[in-house]
């Protein structure tokens, strides 16, 4: 007894250790996340029983299907069907069928792994469900032995169903199925689907059979898995070894490790982007000769491997940095800029010159008038290209010939003062005279405003010679003007 107990304890311990070891192992799953199927079913149902079936019936339904693995899947479906039965005699019936079921589907031909995916699937299936039927029978003998003109049977009962079919892959998202399903109700009421309970034992002895040949239009739905990858087609379409095969193919495609380093720069040839680097030259992680400052001159040739950015470099990698600017350079630049400035020249016709006035019968420049001459001289000195005309004038006393000479003397006296006192060049002043012909004040007697020398900007005038006549302006005169004094 003790030996047996010890043996059982040892076996139990080994089993526990084995389970823990298996739990500790990490394995990779080769089953990808897959899509699920939504199908629309259309067909011509019929009931095979005691009364002959009449074609065509009509049926339509929906189903959803999800794979357990590459062979087995689960399908939930709902169905509505309507059909008729008519005998050789006067018996007939109409039946409506509403059912829901769950099926286990086996994809028989996906046990072979010779293709990436199946173009045609062979499916067998079986399952359980519930159905509600209503049958209206006419001229059918019922259990009490009577044959009423019309009888109705109705009820909800469990069912079992089996079937087989083919599915044809049209695209990764769509396939078409052709299936045939057989279904029967549990219990003796299953013989009432065609309205005849086989009172006389003509055909069926226990249950009528629901037949459901149909076409399925199936759509594969589903987006991405938890890793963000697109889900595969439902597994019953995919090769069970596809994921493992892809992993093996990827592994086989990996390059064989080769430690050869032809140029000896420490980077093996398989990842070296420059497998002929000069001996001793520094390289980056890709085996490319280093160029620290990015000036296109590799460090082993660069006499200035860290040149300041933004400057061109010579063949030795030395940056061509301009010499620093000095104060003299700044002054030269400023002077050149100032010299290049074009200042507007004053318009000569804008100048206004003061007139120099004289005493009665005199051409001597009075001290009070020198300020006016100074102003004229200042304008001439500040404008080296300017010339002026000095025009002598008199009042209306005295003869015309006398006044002409006096106006000449006054103009000459003003010019001499500009030259002698203020250093104005003689050729910049043009002597003109006007006598008494250019009066400012329209009077015939003595007038200080008319006894003047005017200055104006020269506009092509020429020097006027002294008029004929004796000297004038050195003394006084008396008498009648018309008599010639």
C-alpha positions in Angstrom: 0.0 0.0 0.0 2.8 2.4 0.9 4.7 1.7 -2.3 1.6 2.4 -4.4 0.9 5.7 -2.5 4.5 6.8 -3.0 4.3 5.9 -6.7 1.1 8.0 -7.2 2.7 11.0 -5.4 5.8 10.8 -7.6 3.7 10.7 -10.8 1.6 13.6 -9.5 4.7 15.7 -8.8 6.2 15.0 -12.2 2.9 15.9 -13.9 2.8 19.3 -12.0 6.4 20.1 -13.0 5.6 19.2 -16.6 2.6 21.5 -16.7 4.5 24.4 -15.1 7.4 23.9 -17.6 4.9 24.0 -20.5 3.3 27.2 -19.2 6.7 28.8 -18.9 7.5 28.1 -22.6 6.8 31.0 -25.0 5.6 29.9 -28.4 4.6 31.9 -31.5 1.1 31.5 -32.9 1.0 31.0 -36.7 -2.8 31.4 -36.8 -3.6 35.0 -38.0 -6.6 37.0 -37.0 -9.2 36.5 -39.6 -12.4 38.0 -40.9 -16.0 36.7 -40.3 -18.6 35.9 -43.0 -22.0 37.4 -43.5 -24.2 35.4 -46.0 -27.5 35.9 -47.7 -29.3 32.5 -48.5 -31.8 32.1 -51.3 -33.4 28.8 -52.4 -36.4 26.6 -53.1 -37.4 24.6 -50.0 -39.7 21.5 -50.0 -41.1 19.0 -47.5 -40.7 15.3 -48.3 -43.5 13.4 -46.4 -46.8 11.7 -47.0 -47.9 14.2 -49.7 -45.8 14.9 -52.7 -43.9 18.1 -52.7 -44.7 20.8 -55.3 -41.9 23.0 -56.7 -41.0 25.7 -56.4 -41.2 26.8 -52.9 -39.5 30.0 -51.7 -37.0 30.6 -48.9 -34.6 33.2 -47.8 -32.3 33.7 -44.8 -29.2 35.2 -43.3 -26.2 33.7 -41.6 -23.0 34.6 -39.9 -19.9 32.4 -39.8 -16.7 32.5 -37.8 -13.8 30.1 -38.0 -12.4 28.1 -35.1 -9.4 27.1 -37.1 -8.6 26.2 -40.7 -11.0 23.3 -40.8 -13.8 23.9 -38.3 -16.1 26.9 -38.0 -19.4 27.9 -36.4 -22.4 29.3 -38.3 -25.6 30.9 -36.9 -28.5 31.2 -39.3 -32.1 32.3 -39.6 -34.5 31.2 -42.3 -38.0 31.8 -43.6 -39.5 29.3 -46.0 -42.9 28.7 -47.7 -43.8 25.6 -49.7 -46.7 23.4 -50.9 -47.5 19.7 -51.1 -50.2 18.1 -53.4 -51.1 14.4 -53.7 -52.4 12.4 -56.5 -55.8 12.5 -54.8 -57.5 15.6 -53.4 -55.0 16.0 -50.5 -52.9 19.2 -50.3 -51.2 21.5 -47.8 -49.3 24.8 -47.4 -46.5 25.2 -44.9 -44.5 28.2 -43.6 -41.3 27.6 -41.7 -39.3 30.0 -39.6 -36.2 28.7 -37.9 -32.9 29.6 -36.3 -30.0 27.2 -35.9 -26.3 26.8 -35.0 -24.1 24.6 -37.1 -20.6 23.2 -36.9 -19.1 23.4 -40.4 -16.1 21.3 -41.5 -14.1 22.3 -44.6 -13.0 18.9 -45.7 -10.5 19.8 -48.4 -8.6 22.4 -46.3 -6.7 19.5 -44.7 -4.3 19.8 -47.7 -1.7 22.5 -47.5 -0.6 22.6 -51.1 -2.0 26.1 -52.0 -1.9 29.5 -50.4 -5.7 29.6 -50.4 -8.6 27.4 -51.7 -10.5 28.3 -54.8 -13.2 25.8 -54.0 -14.2 24.6 -50.5 -16.0 21.3 -49.8 -18.1 21.8 -46.6 -20.1 19.3 -44.5 -22.1 20.5 -41.5 -24.6 19.6 -38.8 -26.3 21.4 -36.0 -29.4 22.1 -33.8 -32.0 24.7 -33.7 -35.6 25.7 -33.2 -38.4 26.2 -35.7 -41.9 27.5 -35.8 -44.1 26.0 -38.5 -47.7 26.5 -39.6 -49.4 24.0 -41.9 -52.8 24.3 -43.5 -54.0 20.9 -44.8 -57.0 20.2 -47.0 -58.9 16.9 -47.2 -56.3 15.1 -45.1 -57.3 12.4 -42.6 -56.4 13.3 -39.1 -55.7 11.1 -36.0 -59.4 10.8 -35.0 -60.1 9.2 -38.4 -62.0 12.1 -39.9 -61.1 14.0 -43.0 -62.0 17.7 -42.6 -62.0 20.1 -45.5 -59.3 22.2 -43.9 -57.1 21.7 -40.8 -54.3 23.9 -39.4 -51.3 22.6 -37.4 -48.8 24.9 -35.7 -46.1 24.7 -33.1 -42.4 25.5 -32.1 -40.1 22.5 -31.8 -36.4 21.7 -31.7 -34.7 20.5 -34.9 -31.5 18.9 -36.0 -30.0 19.5 -39.5 -27.2 18.2 -41.6 -26.0 19.0 -45.1 -23.1 19.5 -47.5 -22.1 22.1 -50.1 -19.5 23.7 -52.3 -18.2 27.3 -52.0 -16.4 29.1 -54.9 -14.0 31.9 -54.1 -14.6 34.9 -56.3 -12.3 37.4 -54.5 -10.8 37.8 -51.1 -14.0 39.5 -50.0 -16.7 37.5 -51.7 -17.6 33.9 -52.4 -20.7 32.0 -53.7 -21.9 28.8 -52.0 -24.2 26.0 -53.2 -25.6 23.9 -50.3 -28.2 21.3 -49.6 -29.6 21.1 -46.0 -31.8 18.4 -44.5 -33.8 19.2 -41.3 -36.2 17.3 -39.0 -38.2 18.1 -36.0 -37.9 16.1 -32.8 -41.0 14.3 -31.7 -44.0 12.7 -33.4 -45.3 16.2 -34.5 -42.5 16.1 -37.0 -44.8 14.0 -39.2 -47.2 17.0 -39.5 -45.1 19.3 -41.7 -47.1 18.2 -44.8 -50.3 18.0 -42.8 -50.6 14.2 -43.0 -49.7 12.3 -39.9 -49.6 9.0 -41.8 -52.7 7.6 -40.2 -52.8 4.8 -42.8 -49.0 4.2 -43.0 -48.7 5.3 -46.6 -45.2 6.9 -46.7 -43.4 8.2 -43.7 -43.6 6.4 -40.4 -42.4 9.0 -38.0 -41.2 12.5 -39.3 -41.4 14.5 -42.5 -38.1 15.8 -43.8 -37.4 19.6 -44.6 -35.2 19.9 -47.7 -33.4 23.2 -48.3 -31.3 23.5 -51.6 -30.0 27.1 -51.8 -27.4 29.5 -53.0 -25.4 31.6 -50.5 -23.9 35.0 -51.3 -21.1 35.4 -48.8 -19.2 38.5 -47.8 -16.0 38.5 -45.7 -16.0 41.4 -43.2 -13.4 42.7 -40.8 -10.8 45.4 -40.6 -7.4 45.2 -38.8 -6.1 43.2 -35.9 -4.7 44.6 -32.6 -1.3 45.2 -34.2 -2.9 47.3 -37.0 -2.4 44.6 -39.7 -5.2 43.7 -42.1 -7.0 40.6 -41.1 -6.8 37.6 -43.3 -9.7 35.9 -45.1 -11.6 33.4 -43.0 -9.3 30.6 -42.0 -11.2 27.9 -43.9 -10.0 29.6 -47.1 -6.4 30.0 -46.0 -3.6 27.5 -46.0 -2.9 26.5 -42.4 0.8 26.7 -43.1 0.8 30.0 -44.9 2.0 32.1 -41.9 4.6 29.6 -41.0 5.7 29.3 -44.6 6.0 33.1 -44.9 8.2 33.2 -41.8 10.4 30.4 -43.2 10.6 32.2 -46.6 11.6 35.4 -44.9 14.2 33.6 -42.8 15.6 31.9 -45.9 15.8 35.2 -47.6 18.0 36.7 -44.9 21.6 37.1 -46.1 24.2 34.7 -44.6 26.5 36.5 -42.2 29.8 37.3 -43.8 32.4 39.0 -41.7 34.6 40.0 -44.6 35.9 43.6 -44.3 37.8 44.3 -47.5 39.0 47.8 -46.6 39.6 47.1 -43.0 37.6 50.0 -41.7 35.7 48.0 -39.1 32.5 47.8 -41.1 31.8 44.4 -42.8 31.2 44.5 -46.6 27.6 43.4 -46.4 26.6 46.8 -44.8 29.6 48.9 -45.9 28.4 51.6 -48.4 32.0 52.4 -49.2 34.0 49.2 -49.2 37.2 50.8 -50.5 37.8 53.5 -47.8 41.5 54.7 -47.7 43.5 53.0 -45.0 43.4 54.8 -41.7 40.6 57.1 -42.7 37.8 57.6 -40.1 34.4 56.2 -41.3 30.8 56.5 -40.0 28.6 53.6 -39.0 27.9 52.9 -42.7 31.5 52.7 -43.6 31.6 56.0 -45.5 34.7 58.2 -45.0 33.9 60.8 -42.4 33.4 64.5 -43.3 32.9 66.2 -40.0 32.1 69.7 -41.3 30.2 68.5 -44.4 32.4 70.5 -46.8 32.8 67.7 -49.3 36.5 67.2 -48.3 36.9 64.0 -46.2 38.6 64.4 -42.8 41.7 62.5 -43.8 42.4 65.2 -46.5 40.9 68.1 -44.7 43.4 70.5 -43.1 40.5 72.2 -41.3 38.1 69.3 -40.5 35.8 71.7 -38.6 35.5 74.7 -40.9 33.0 77.4 -39.9 29.7 76.9 -41.8 28.6 79.2 -44.6 31.9 79.7 -46.4 33.4 78.1 -49.5 36.5 76.0 -48.9 39.6 75.3 -51.0 40.9 71.9 -52.1 42.4 71.4 -48.6 39.1 72.0 -46.9 40.1 75.4 -45.5 37.2 77.9 -45.3 37.7 81.1 -47.3 36.8 83.5 -44.5 37.2 87.2 -45.5 39.6 89.4 -43.6 38.0 91.4 -40.7 37.0 94.9 -41.7 39.0 97.8 -40.2 38.0 101.4 -39.3 39.8 102.6 -42.4 37.6 100.3 -44.5 34.5 101.6 -42.8 35.6 105.2 -43.5 36.4 104.4 -47.1 33.0 102.8 -47.6 31.1 105.7 -46.0 33.0 108.3 -48.0 32.3 106.4 -51.2 28.6 106.2 -50.3 28.4 109.9 -49.5 30.3 110.8 -52.8 27.8 108.8 -54.7 24.8 110.7 -53.3 23.4 113.0 -56.0 22.3 116.2 -54.3 19.8 118.3 -56.2 21.3 121.4 -57.8 19.5 124.6 -57.1 17.6 126.1 -60.0 19.4 129.3 -60.9 16.2 131.1 -61.8 15.2 130.8 -58.2 17.9 133.2 -56.9 16.9 136.6 -55.7 19.7 139.2 -55.5 19.5 142.5 -53.6 19.9 145.8 -55.5 22.7 148.3 -54.6 21.5 151.9 -54.3 23.5 155.1 -54.9 23.4 158.7 -53.9 22.2 161.5 -56.2 24.5 161.9 -59.2 27.1 159.5 -57.8 28.5 156.1 -58.6 30.4 155.7 -55.4 29.4 152.6 -53.4 28.1 153.7 -50.1 29.2 151.7 -47.0 25.6 150.8 -46.2 25.4 148.9 -49.5 28.4 146.6 -48.9 26.2 144.1 -47.0 24.2 143.6 -50.2 27.4 143.1 -52.3 28.6 140.6 -49.7 25.4 138.6 -50.1 25.9 138.5 -53.9 29.5 137.5 -53.5 28.5 134.6 -51.1 26.1 133.2 -53.6 28.7 133.3 -56.3 31.3 131.6 -54.1 28.9 128.8 -53.1 27.9 128.2 -56.7 31.1 128.1 -58.8 29.3 127.6 -62.1 27.0 130.6 -61.6 27.4 133.9 -63.5 25.5 137.1 -62.9 24.7 140.3 -64.8 25.1 143.7 -63.1 22.8 146.3 -64.7 23.3 150.0 -63.8 20.3 152.3 -63.6 19.6 156.0 -62.9 16.6 158.2 -62.1 15.0 160.4 -64.8 16.9 163.6 -64.1 19.7 164.6 -66.5 20.0 164.0 -70.2 19.8 160.5 -71.6 23.4 160.4 -72.7 24.6 161.6 -69.3 22.4 159.0 -67.5 23.8 156.2 -69.8 27.3 157.0 -68.8 26.3 157.3 -65.1 24.5 153.9 -65.2 27.7 152.4 -66.8 29.8 153.9 -64.0 27.5 152.6 -61.3 27.6 149.0 -62.7 31.4 149.1 -63.0 31.8 150.4 -59.5 29.6 147.6 -58.1 31.6 145.0 -60.0 34.9 146.4 -58.9 33.8 146.2 -55.3 32.9 142.5 -55.7 36.3 141.8 -57.3 38.4 143.9 -55.0 36.6 143.4 -51.7 35.2 139.9 -51.9 37.5 138.1 -54.4 34.9 137.4 -57.1 36.5 136.6 -60.4 35.8 139.4 -62.9 34.7 137.0 -65.7 31.8 135.8 -63.5 30.1 139.2 -63.6 28.8 140.7 -66.9 28.5 144.5 -67.0 25.3 145.9 -68.5 23.8 149.4 -68.3 20.2 150.7 -68.8 20.3 154.5 -68.1 17.0 155.9 -67.1 14.9 153.4 -69.2 14.2 150.8 -66.5 12.6 152.8 -63.7 11.2 150.9 -60.6 9.3 154.0 -59.5 7.5 155.8 -62.2 8.5 159.3 -61.4 10.6 161.8 -63.3 12.3 163.5 -60.4 14.9 162.3 -58.0 14.3 158.8 -56.6 16.7 156.6 -54.6 15.0 153.3 -55.7 15.7 154.1 -59.4 19.4 154.9 -58.7 20.6 151.3 -58.4 22.6 148.4 -59.8 20.5 145.2 -60.2 22.0 141.6 -60.1 20.3 138.7 -61.9 21.4 135.3 -63.1 23.1 135.4 -66.5 21.2 133.8 -69.3 23.5 134.4 -72.3 24.0 138.1 -72.0 27.2 139.8 -73.2 29.3 142.6 -71.7 28.2 146.1 -72.8 30.8 148.7 -73.7 30.9 152.2 -72.1 28.4 154.6 -73.9 29.7 157.7 -75.6 29.8 160.9 -73.6 31.7 162.8 -71.0 32.2 161.4 -67.6 29.2 161.5 -65.2 28.6 161.2 -61.5 31.6 163.1 -60.1 29.8 166.4 -59.3 26.5 168.2 -59.4 24.5 169.5 -62.3 21.8 172.3 -62.7 19.5 173.5 -65.4 16.8 172.2 -67.7 17.0 168.6 -68.7 15.7 169.3 -72.2 18.5 171.9 -72.6 21.1 169.2 -71.9 22.4 170.7 -68.6 
